[in-house]
Amino acid sequence: MGRQTARTYIKYRKGSKVPEYDRDVPADVRHIVNKAKWKKSLRGLSLDAANAEARRLASEHDQIIAAARSKTPLPSHPLGTDAIDLAGGIGDLLQWFNRRAIDAAWLRQEAESMREFVASDGPSDEVPDPDWAASHTAALDAERHQINRQLARDAAHFRALGKTPDDLRKSRLHAAADVIEANPRDRDEITLGGVLEEWKTASKASATEQYEYPVKLFEELHGALPVKDITAVHVLEFRNALMKMPPASGGKFDGMTMQQIIQKAEAEGLKPLMASTSSKHFRCLKTIFAFALEDLFVTADVAAGIRFRGAKGKHAEAKKQKRRTFHPNEMKKLFAGAENHKWRDAEENIWFLRLLTWSGARPEELAQLSSDDLVKSAGHLCLDIHDLGENHSKNESSIRRVPVHPELLRLGFEDFVKAAGNQTYLFSTLKRDGRGRLYSAMQRRLSALIDGKVSKDPRLVPYSLRHGFKDALRLVPGYDREVAEMIMGHSNPRHQTGRGYGTEQIVVMAELLAKADPFDKRRVVSEFEEEEEQIAGTLDDLDGEVEG
């Protein structure tokens, strides 16, 4: 081998520019680790990304060495080792874990049956000798206890990887789910992903994707480190990397790590995320770090003193970061373009556009609708927006029934729903992206329509239609803000959730909604910030890069 960089164990073969992670396993632990060297090619990564990946591997291998030297048995699949790969992947390792859990349950049942048989009043020639039975059940119990000790140790690692009992039961790994449920997390080994799962359980948040995404990116950048080993420098490096991330809608980066996405963005000159979006991701991440301290997984919140700094620019540039609604004349151009557009899935696309225009619902809420979600309530046909099954909601207030606008009924919405039949979703061409969302493909279609038929103004986005409808509600004589918030699914101290909507609420919503016209010439263009998610436990930003 040729030269080697300090501490990261990156080496280059003689005459090659391809970096490799190359580290010798210390001689005193080779018999435990069962290998003499760790090697991994870092081909295709930029120098910064290769260094980050090498640091992640080095940290994981440091933990393995420390565990081996502590004279405590290494887990069967310690985080970061290639034992998962040797097992055929995490799925195969979980199958093995499930089989071992089944073995332990069978041993317990056999021992219990033997004890019951010995204590029975059966014929003497059939009941086993008590001494033999005692030694046999002792052997069964000893084997079961050995398996259970291993399962308890491994359960902590599976939970640290974010594997919950519900996830395992969905995969029909019921025995593994029972073991993980019965064994608490190892607080010394829990990762940020594991803390996220604990936060989800404690907070009972209904819309968790906004938190899962930045945690996923963080662990792609730094690896699944124990949260107690994460430093402020790790958080600072993540913040700086996040500012380089391009928009990932539409699944165009599916299967790529954060480092690979950034490298591709830099090579192709892709624009980064809007500052409001990347700032939101960072606040979500800080919420999980704050919870880690609150629940005593750590003794200090290493993210608390790190502030997100958006790129500074001129007023005109800052203005572009905002969104705006469509002018009524632009609405006409949009719908004329949609009617004449040569879409492959024209009917679905036009109906999605109509619903987004005349309902005020969020795009993802519409993407999740099925034919069963058109229900009659208080004499009105309503959209039933819920979080049942695989559906997700932003918060409790977004779970609601919204009367269908008369214009949608006039255009034949009921016929469109009937034609969908027993399809899982009304918009059957939409598939879940890497973040589990259905709207991504429709967002691309509508964005292309807006750019091609209306304007290339970056402030005009499909979401502008929702805000245009909100403005149209304000123009209705006798406008009631609280009723409008119920329609839009906004939080209100006196409106806890749409689950309890009764006849009165449906009727008043229907009255207001029926008079709202997004094509009303009186409606003027308004600007709005990208809708912020409600961040539980949002921290106050502190001055300085890293304080203390």
N, C-alpha and C positions, 0 to 999 in steps of 0.2 A: 504493500500500500504506500501511497505517497504522503502528502502533508495531512495534518490533523488540526482542527480548530480546538481551542481550549474549551473545556467544560461541556460542550454540546456533543462531543464524540462524533463530529462530522469528519469524514475522511474522503479523500479523492484518490481513485486509482491512478497510477502513473499514466500520464498522457490523456486522462479523462477529465471532463468538466462536470460530470454527474456526481452530485454529493451522495454520500451514504452514511447512515448511522452505523457505527461500528464500535462495540464496547465489549471488552473482555469481562467475563464473569469472574469475580474473585475466587482464587483457588479454594479458600476455606468453605465456600458455600456451593461449589459446583455439584457436589454429591446430592444436595437438596434440590437445587434448581434443575438439575439434570441436563445441563448444557454448559459449554465452555465459552460461548460468545453470543451476543445479541447483534443481529445485523438486519438492516432494512434499507432498501433503495429509496432515495428521496427525489427520484427523477420527476421532472415536470413541475417542480415547485420553485418559486423564486427564492433568492437567498434568504430574505426575511422569513418566508413561509417555511423554508427548510430548517432554519434556526429554531423557529417556534415548535415545529414538529419534533426536532431533536431534543429540545428542552423538555417537552412533554414526555417523551420516551425515557429520558434520563431520570426524571422525577419518579416515574412509575418503577423503573428498575432500582432506584435508590430504596424505595419502599420494600421491594422484594428482598433485597440484600439485608435490610434492617430486620425484616421479619425472620429471615433464615438465621441470622446471627443471634436473635433473641431466644433461640431454642424452643420457640413455640411453633407448632406445625403450620406450614403455609396452607391457606385455603386451597381447595381443589381448583379454584379458578380466580386467583387474585386479580384485582383490577389491573389492566394494562399488560398482563402476560399474554403469551400466544397460546395458552391453554384453551381459550375459547375457539381459536382457529383450529387447533388440533382436534377439538370435539366436533368440528364441522360448522361452527357458528353458534351464536347465542341460543338459537332455536333448538339445535340438537342438544346443547348443554342443559337447557331447561327440560327437555324430554328425559334426559338421564336423571336429572334431579327429581322429576316426577316419579320415575320408576323406583328410585331409592326410597322416596316417601311411601310408595305403595308397598315396597318390601318391609319397611318398618311397621306399617299398619298390619300387614299379614303376620309378622312375627309376634306382635302383641296379641292378635286374635288367636294364634296357635297356642301361645302360653296360657291365655285365659281359658281356652277350651280344655287344655290338658288339666288345669287346676280344678275346673268344674267336674271333669270326668273322674278324677281321683276322689273328689268329695262326694260323688254320687253313691247311691245304694245299689248299683248294678251287680251282676254276677261276679263272683271273685275271680273267675277265670278270664273275665273281660276287662275288669278294672286294672290298670297298670300298677306295678309295684311302686309304692309311695317314694322310696329312695331313688329309684330310677327316674320317676316323674319329676322329682325335685331337681335332680341334676340336669335333666333335659330342659325343663322350663328355665332354669338358671342360665343355661347356654343360650336359649332363645332370647332371654332378657338381656344378656350381655351383648349379643350381636345387635339387638334393637337399640340399646343405649349407645353403642359405638356409632351406628348409623345416625341416630338422632343428634349426637354431638356434632357430627360432620354436617348434617342438614342445618342445624342451628347456626353453625359458623358460616356456611355458604349462603344461608338466607339473608344475612346482613349484606352480603355483597350483591345479591340479586336485587334487594330493595334499594341499595345505593345506586344501582344502575337504573332505577326508576320502574322496576317490575312490581306492579301492585297485585294484590289478590284478585281484584276484578279483571285486570288484564289477563291473568293466567286462567281464570275460569272461562273467559270468552274463548280462550284457545284450548279449552277442555283439559286443562292441566289442574284438575281439582285437588289432587293430593299435594302438589307443589303449592297451590294457593293456600291450603290449610296450614302448611308448615310456615310459610312466610307471614301469614296472619298471626300465628301463635308466637313468632319470634320478633322482638323489637329490633329496630335498627341499631347497628353498631355506631355509636356516636363518635367514635374515633375515626371511622372509615367513611362516614356518610359524605356523599358528594353534593355539589350544588343541585344536581338533578334530584337527588334523594330529598334534600331540603324542600325543593319545589313540591314534591309529592306530599310531604308532611304539611306544607302550607295549604295545598289544595284541600286536604282533609280537614284542617283546622278552620279554614276560612269559608268552606262550602261555596266557593266562588263558582258561578255558572259558566262564565266565559274565561277559560284558562289559557286559550291558545296564545293570547298576547303575552303571557308570561313564559310559556313553554318555548316560544321561538327564540328570544334572546338567550335563555339558558342553554338551549341547544347550540347556538352559535358560540357561546362562551366555552363550552366543553369541546367543541370542534377546534377552537383556537388553542386552548391550553390543556386539553385532555380532561378526563374525569378525575380530577384531583380531589382528595378529601377536603371538605370545605375549610377545615382548620388549617390547612396548608396554603390556602389562597391568600395572597398578599395584595396590598394596594397597588403594587406594580402590575400584577396580573389584570386588575380591574382597569387601570389606566391604559394598558396595552389594548385591552378589549375596546375601550371607548374610542381610542384612536383608529382601530381597525373598523369599528362600526361606522365611523364617519366616511369611510371609503366604500362601503357597501352600496351596490346599485339596487334599484327596485327589483324584487324577485317575483313579481306577480306572473301568473300564467304558467308556472312550473318550468320556466326556461332554464333554471339552475338545479332542477331536481337531481339528486344523486351527487352533487358537488359539495365539498366542504367550504367553510367560510374562506379559508386561505385560497382555494381554487377559484372561488367566485370573485374575490378581490383581484387576483392575478389576471383573470379573464377581463374584468372591468377595466383594469389599467391598460391591458394590451389593446383593447378595442375602443378605449376612450369613452366608456359609458359614464353617464352622469350619476353621481351618488344619490342616495335617498334624500328626500326633502328633510330639512333640519327638524321639522316638527315630528316626522315619523321616526327618525333615528333617536331623537330625544325621548320619544315615548317608549321605544324599546329599552333605552338605558334606564328610565325611571322604573319600568317593570322589573328589570334586573335588580335594581337597588331595593325594591320591595322585598325580594327574596332574601337578600343579604340582611336586611333589617329584621326579617322574621327569624333568621338563623341566630341572631343575637338575642332576640326576644325569647326564643325557645331554648337558649343556652347550648346550642350546637357549637358556638364559638364564644370567645370572651370579648371580642371587639368587632365592630362593623367596619371592615376595611374599605367599604364602598362609600361610607357616609360623607367623607370629606372630598370626594371627587365630583367635580361639576362637569356637566356636559356643555361644551362650548361649540355652538354652531358657527359656521364660517361667516365672517363679517363681510358685508358688501354694501353697495350703494342702495339708496331707497328703492330705486326701480328694480333692483335685483331682489330685495326683500319682498317687494310687492308680488313678484312672481311666485313666491313661496305660498301665497294665499290662493284660495279658490274663489270662483265667482259663479253666480247663477246665470242661466241663459236669459237673454232678452226674449220677449214674446215672438219677435220676428225670427230670431235664431231657432226658437222652438219649431216654427213652421218649416224652416229649412231642414231641421233635423228629421222631422216626420216625413217630409216629402222625400228626402234622401233615403229614409228607411224603406218606404213603400216601393221605391224603384231600384233598391240595391239588390244585386244578384247574389244573395246569400244562399249557402247550401241548406241551412236550417232556418229559412226566412220566417216561417210562422212562429217558431219558438222565440226567435230574436225580437220580432216585432211585439209579441205579447209581453216579453220581459220589459221592453222599452215602455210599453203602455202602463204596465203595473208600476214601474219605477216612477213614472210621471204622475199617475193619478192616485197612488196609495200613500205615499210618504214613507213607505217601509224601507228598511235598509236592504241593500242588494243581496247580502248573504241570507237574509230572512226570506226573500223571494225565491232564491235558488233552492232553498230547502223545502218548499211547498210541495205537497202531494195532493191528489184529487180528494183525499179524505179531509184535507185542511180547508175545504170550502164548506162551511157549516151555516145553519140557520139559527139565529139567536135574536130574540125579541122582534121577530117578524122581518129581520134583515139578513141578507146573505153576508157572511163575514169571512175574512181570512183568519184562520186560527194559527197564530204565530206562537210556537211552543218550543220546549227543549226536550221533548220526549224522544226515545230511541237514539238515533245518531245526530239529531238536530242539536244545534248550539244556540244559545242566546247571549246577548251582550251582558245583560244583568236582569234582575227580577222584574224591573219595570218594563222591559222589552217583551215580556211574555204577556200577550194580549190578544183580544179579538178586535179586528178592525173592519167596520162595514165596508162593503165593496162600493166604490163610487158608481153612481148611475151611468156615467159615460162608459165605464168598462162593461157594464151589463148591456148597454145599447150596442156596443161593438161586438158582442157575442162571446163574452168571457165564459159563460156557463157552457157553451158548446165546446170551447177549447178545453175546458176541464173534463167534460164527458169524453172527449176524444182521447184524452190521456189514459183513460181506463184504469187498469191496475198497475201502471208503471210506478216505480218507487218514487219518482219525482215528476212534477209537471214538465220540467225542462230536462228531458231525458238525455240530451246530448252533453250535459255538464257532468264532469267527473271530478272527484276530489283530487286536489293538488297535494304537494308534499307537506303542506300544513293542515291538510284535512278539510280544506274549504272548497266549496262547489262553484263559487262565483268567478273564479279566476279567468276561465275561458270566455265567459260572457263579458267580462271587463275588457278583454282584448278586442272583442268584436265591436262593442259599443265605442270604445276609444278610437278605433280605426274609422268608424262611421263619423264620429264628431270631427276628427282631423280631416277627413276627406270631403265631407258634405257641409260642414258649418264653419269651423275655424281651427287653426292650429295653435290658438291661444292656450298655453299650458295650464291656465287657470280653469279652463272648461274641462270637466271630467264627468263621467256618468253620475257620480255622487251629487253633482250640481242639480240634478233633477229632484232629488229628495229635498234639498234646501229650497228649490224653487216652489215646491208644493207647500213647504212650511211658510214661505212668504205669501203664497196665495191664500192660505188659511187666515192670515192676518188682515186681508182685505175684506173678509166677509163681515157684513154689518152685525153688530152684537158679538164680535169675536170674543171667545172665552179662552184665555191662555191655558188654564188647567185642562180643559177639554182637548185643546190642540196637543198638549203634552201627552195625553193618553193616546191620541191617534199616532203620534210620532214615536211613542215608546220611550219618552224621556223620563228621567227620575224626577220625583216630586215628593216632598216630605209627607204630603197627605195622600199620595198615590203610591202605595207600596208595591203593588203588583197587579197585573192584568188578570191573574188567575181568578180573582173574585169579582170580575165584572158582572153586573146584573143588568136587568132590563133598562133601568134608568140611564146608566152610562152608555149603553149601546145606542139608545134612542138619541141622546144629545150628541154623541159622536156622529151619528148618521146625518143629523140635521146640519151640523157645521160642515162636515166633509162634502155633502151634496152640493153646497153652494161655492165650494172652492174651485177656481178655474186657473190652472197654471198658464193658460194662454191669454189671460186677462191683460188687456193693453195698459191697464193702470199699474201693473206690476213693474217695478224698476229693478235693474240689476243690483245685486247686493254681494258683498264679499263675505267670506266666512273662512275660519281656520279649519284645517282638517279636524274632523270630529275626534275629540280626545276620549280615550277609554277612561273609565273611572278607575283610578289606581288606588288600591287599598294600601293604606300606610305610606303614602307618598312622603318622601323625606324633603326637608328644606335643603335647597342647594346652598353650599357653603363656598365662600370665595377661596381661590387658590386651587392649584392642581391637586395636590395631596396635602392635607393638613396633618399636623402632628408628626 
